[in-house]
Amino acid sequence: MSRQPSLNSNRLQLSDQQASTALRVAIKILQLWGVLEQEQSVILGFNRKNLTEDQMQSALSKDQLSHISLILDIHATLRSVFSNPANQYGFMRMRNNNSFFNGRTPMEIIGSGELKDLYETWHRIKSLEQPM
């Protein structure tokens, strides 16, 4: 049975330091996926185009923590599914023709900044894992 994403997890109750660290890790993952700085802010649930150092140090909302958590979950799932780093980091920019993606890349979908799109993208990628 697959683990549910972190949306309803107790992991959303983090100290400010833990949340800041999670944000920095999520930004690093997005950079490895080739996401531009302006897109990172939207994907992570921030209203501004660029994240400032102050925003990275301030308390994060539950919504922002959910975005961050799903980025971390997608990354962990890609590492589980693919052994090749080129696929682990390149998959998000690859066109996908299954019914959910309809020829779009996962990045095009999560670029909306909508939490439901992040969740659905994670769910579809999670379905690639082999059952244990």
VENUR-V743452 format. One record per residue. N is the residue number from 1. PHI is phi in degrees with one decimal (none if undefined). NEAR is the number of other C-alpha atoms within 8 Angstrom. D_FIRST is the distance of its C-alpha to the first C-alpha in Angstrom with 1 decimal. Layout:
n | phi | near | d_first
N | PHI | NEAR | D_FIRST
N | PHI | NEAR | D_FIRST
//
This chain:
n | phi | near | d_first
1 | none | 3 | 0.0
2 | -82.9 | 4 | 3.8
3 | -71.7 | 4 | 6.6
4 | -71.6 | 4 | 9.2
5 | -66.7 | 11 | 12.5
6 | -78.4 | 12 | 15.3
7 | -54.4 | 8 | 17.2
8 | -106.2 | 6 | 16.9
9 | -85.7 | 7 | 16.6
10 | -70.0 | 6 | 19.5
11 | -62.7 | 6 | 20.0
12 | -72.9 | 12 | 22.1
13 | -99.9 | 5 | 24.7
14 | -113.0 | 8 | 26.2
15 | -68.9 | 6 | 29.8
16 | -59.3 | 10 | 32.0
17 | -66.5 | 7 | 32.1
18 | -64.0 | 8 | 28.3
19 | -63.9 | 12 | 28.0
20 | -63.1 | 11 | 30.9
21 | -64.9 | 8 | 29.3
22 | -60.8 | 10 | 26.0
23 | -61.8 | 10 | 28.2
24 | -63.3 | 9 | 30.1
25 | -66.0 | 9 | 27.0
26 | -61.4 | 11 | 25.7
27 | -62.7 | 9 | 29.3
28 | -61.6 | 8 | 29.4
29 | -62.3 | 11 | 26.2
30 | -60.6 | 10 | 27.7
31 | -61.9 | 10 | 30.9
32 | -64.9 | 8 | 29.2
33 | -80.1 | 10 | 27.8
34 | 83.5 | 6 | 31.4
35 | -84.0 | 9 | 31.3
36 | -67.6 | 7 | 34.8
37 | -55.8 | 10 | 35.6
38 | -65.2 | 8 | 36.3
39 | -72.2 | 10 | 32.9
40 | -57.4 | 12 | 31.2
41 | -60.1 | 14 | 32.6
42 | -65.6 | 14 | 31.4
43 | -61.0 | 13 | 27.8
44 | -85.8 | 10 | 27.7
45 | 87.5 | 11 | 29.0
46 | -97.9 | 10 | 32.6
47 | -81.6 | 6 | 35.6
48 | -83.2 | 7 | 37.9
49 | -72.7 | 10 | 38.0
50 | -126.5 | 8 | 38.1
51 | -77.4 | 10 | 36.6
52 | -95.2 | 6 | 39.4
53 | -60.9 | 6 | 39.4
54 | -61.4 | 6 | 40.0
55 | -63.6 | 8 | 36.8
56 | -70.8 | 10 | 34.9
57 | -96.2 | 8 | 36.5
58 | -82.9 | 8 | 36.2
59 | -63.3 | 7 | 33.6
60 | -98.8 | 8 | 30.7
61 | -74.5 | 6 | 29.6
62 | -59.4 | 7 | 26.1
63 | -63.0 | 8 | 25.9
64 | -63.5 | 11 | 26.9
65 | -63.6 | 11 | 24.5
66 | -65.3 | 12 | 21.6
67 | -60.6 | 13 | 23.0
68 | -60.6 | 12 | 23.3
69 | -60.1 | 13 | 19.8
70 | -69.0 | 14 | 18.4
71 | -61.5 | 11 | 20.8
72 | -63.4 | 11 | 19.5
73 | -65.9 | 11 | 15.8
74 | -61.9 | 12 | 17.0
75 | -60.0 | 10 | 19.1
76 | -62.2 | 8 | 16.5
77 | -67.4 | 12 | 14.3
78 | -61.6 | 13 | 17.5
79 | -67.4 | 10 | 18.4
80 | -74.6 | 8 | 15.2
81 | -77.9 | 9 | 15.7
82 | -115.5 | 9 | 19.5
83 | -90.3 | 8 | 21.7
84 | -86.5 | 6 | 24.8
85 | -56.7 | 9 | 25.9
86 | -61.4 | 7 | 27.7
87 | -78.9 | 10 | 24.4
88 | -58.0 | 12 | 22.6
89 | -99.5 | 10 | 25.4
90 | -92.6 | 10 | 26.8
91 | -55.6 | 10 | 23.8
92 | -65.7 | 9 | 24.3
93 | -106.2 | 9 | 27.8
94 | -90.7 | 9 | 27.0
95 | -65.4 | 9 | 27.6
96 | -132.1 | 10 | 24.6
97 | -103.1 | 9 | 25.4
98 | -72.2 | 7 | 22.2
99 | -60.9 | 5 | 22.6
100 | -72.9 | 6 | 21.4
101 | -79.7 | 12 | 23.5
102 | 49.6 | 8 | 26.4
103 | 85.2 | 8 | 28.2
104 | -90.1 | 11 | 27.7
105 | -88.5 | 12 | 26.4
106 | -55.5 | 14 | 23.5
107 | -63.8 | 8 | 26.3
108 | -61.9 | 8 | 28.3
109 | -75.4 | 12 | 25.6
110 | -73.0 | 12 | 24.8
111 | -62.8 | 10 | 28.6
112 | -66.9 | 9 | 29.0
113 | 81.7 | 11 | 27.9
114 | -81.4 | 10 | 26.0
115 | -60.0 | 9 | 22.9
116 | -62.9 | 6 | 21.2
117 | -69.6 | 11 | 22.0
118 | -62.1 | 14 | 20.4
119 | -61.4 | 10 | 17.2
120 | -63.6 | 8 | 17.2
121 | -64.3 | 12 | 18.1
122 | -58.7 | 13 | 15.3
123 | -59.7 | 8 | 12.8
124 | -69.2 | 9 | 14.6
125 | -68.9 | 11 | 14.8
126 | -59.5 | 10 | 11.1
127 | -68.0 | 7 | 10.8
128 | -77.5 | 7 | 13.2
129 | -66.3 | 9 | 11.0
130 | -75.4 | 6 | 10.9
131 | -64.2 | 4 | 7.9
132 | -88.3 | 2 | 8.7
//
